[in-house]
Amino acid sequence: MVSHKEFETAGKAPGLQIWRIENMDLKPVPKNLYGNFYKGDAYLLLYTTTAPSYYIHMWMGNECSQDESGAAAIFSTQLDDFLGGGPVQFREVQNNESLTFLGYFKSGIKYKQGGVASGFHHVLTNDVDVKRLLHIKGRRAIRATEVEMSWSSFNKGDCFIVDLGKDIYQWCGSDCNRFERLKASQLAIDIRDNERNGRAKLIMVEDGTEPDALTKDIYQWCGSDCNRFERLKASQLAIDIRDNERNGRAKLIMVEDGTEPDALTKIWRVEGGERVPVDPSTYGRFFGGDCYLILYSYKQGSREQHIIYTWQGLKSTQDELAASAFLTVQLDDSMGGAPVQVRVTQGQEPPHLMSLFKGKPMIIHTGGTSRKDGQTKTGSTRLFHIRQSSSRATRAVEVEPSASNLNTNDVFVLKSSDCVFVWKGAGASDEERVAAKYVVSVLGGQSTDLAEGKEPAGFWSALGGKKGYQTSSTLRNMVKPPRLFGCSNKTGRLMVEEVPGDFTQSDLATDDVMLLDTWDQIFLWIGKEANEVEKTESPKIAKDYVDSDPSGRRGLPITTIKQGAEPPTFTGWFQAWDPHMWDTDPLEKIRARF
């Protein structure tokens, strides 16, 4: 069996590994540049779950050569053989990637001009000589394509990112909508935090209000009132900048996941603008109102390598978000600027991060320790929702102690002032049951196991009374995983686009109608800002979706619900549903991180 040296680390830890084909050989892509693909190249990707199971993807850019695509196919076969012939294989083509592939990159993927044959390399972060224009497309599957740095590349209906190294401008066309602005903002933050290690400044620019600093740097940036002579002069200046721009590239630093026994994990919580060490005995336990820095260090040969995860709770404050970005840069500087940085939002933790807690479930408490008066006071009654994701990562998230939050497919731990219950839904997995025991050990007390349907009166009393909850057995007897689609006419015609990867509540676009397919039922969720065309046409789309299903499903019930009035039969498909999520404008929340 042929074995490449790069295969020595393949599949050893959960998560994603990416290699580029360079001179008919495999070269690892730095982790902080995952999601960046050169149009002229071919890539090999391996995704490993904790089971373990393996998914191999060959990605071909639109401009890659036959030799490179052929080499990718050969390495794919060799990697499959090395892993025992069990992996699922995918062939991915630029702009037509599978949903499985897109799901690895929740912030979006970026197509870059050139390739290894033309001297373009995956360079180290902090490259201040960058000058590129990214055209952002998509509302669910986000793609950012590098285009010519010219006003002719812009249009009023989309968002663009002008990346100038130290400064990153997000330009919003006058006709683009709020959800597109939100997704573009997330991508801009991803470039700053991962490609620039937090060292770039983010600037929001509206169509027609471009600052002088931007118009001087961008190639041929012309306002809507520019005349032909001004455009000519701008073109001459753009050519001069292009011809005299430096082509030097920074040194590559490769970092791979490490599972060596001497690997070390350190965690700090952001408090008062400072890093406060977290007690190692509590590693894996987080507060949704806080931000954390997680440093993972390991040896690769004789060299020590580092990864910094910046974990941001969904309820963390603007001050904490800003402080976490500053402290990440500070920690990076103290280590010579070498660590890979990964920004993580609660609920979107990558498998490698989850694997650092030695098989224990991740526990997310409500509230936080960084509040003005210190630790948030815990309630007398607490309820934790325990669920295993499709990547087999298990989370225990504290939710409002109400019976309506129960779910027949999961496990819950209920702690009141005088008792602790472990409630096991009929469809709960063995892993979720084991995780519940660990949660009990953290909360303290002796627990009583309850099977669904055999609850004592004290259980319902602690939850404020018996209420309806998610009782669908579809998750338990899953024929196919649930699927979430967005129905939007923001492009001028009504489009249906699937949300890639594991979906969360934040994937529900408030200016769209969303379609949730749970196999035996279809839900239409009406966002408060959805327009009349979307509201009127979506029921027909839902019916056509069912009638045209090749599996032969017919006559499925289609339930229409409105934002803010979601029943448990709908919310039960999302772990730790937050009824207050939209009390604050999502766009304003993401902008606060600029």
Buried (B, 14 or more C-beta within 10 A) or exposed (E): EEEBEBBEBBBBBBBBBBBBBBEEEBBBBBBBBBBBBBBBBBBBBBBBBBEBBBBBBBBBBEBBBEEBBEBBBBBBBBBBBBBEEEBEBBBBBBEEBBEBBBBBBBBBBBBBBBBBBEEBBBBBBBBEBBBBBBBBBBBBBBBBBBBEBBBEBBEEBBBBBBBBBBBBBBBBBEEBBBBBBBBBBBBBBBBBBBBBBBBBEBBBBEBEEBEEEBEEBBBBBBBEEBEEEEBEEBBEBBEEBEEEEEEEBEEBBBBBBBEEEEBEBBBBBBBEEEBBEBEEEEBBBBBBBBBBBBBBBBBBEEEBBBBBBBBBBBBBBEBBBBBBBEBBBEBBEEEEBBBBBBBBBBBBBBBBBBBBBEEBBBBBBBBBBBBEEEEBEEBEBBBBBBBBBEBBBBBBBBBBBBBBBBBBBBBBBBBBEEBBBBBBBEBBBEBBBBBBBBBBEBBEEEBBEBEBEEBEEBBEEBBEEBEEBBBBEBBBEBEEEBBBBBBBBBEEEBBBBBBBBBBBBBBBBBBBBBBBBBBEBBBBBBBEBBBEBBBEBBBEBBEEBBEEEEEEBEEBEBBBBEBEEBBBBBBBBBBBBBBEBBEEEBBEBBBEBB
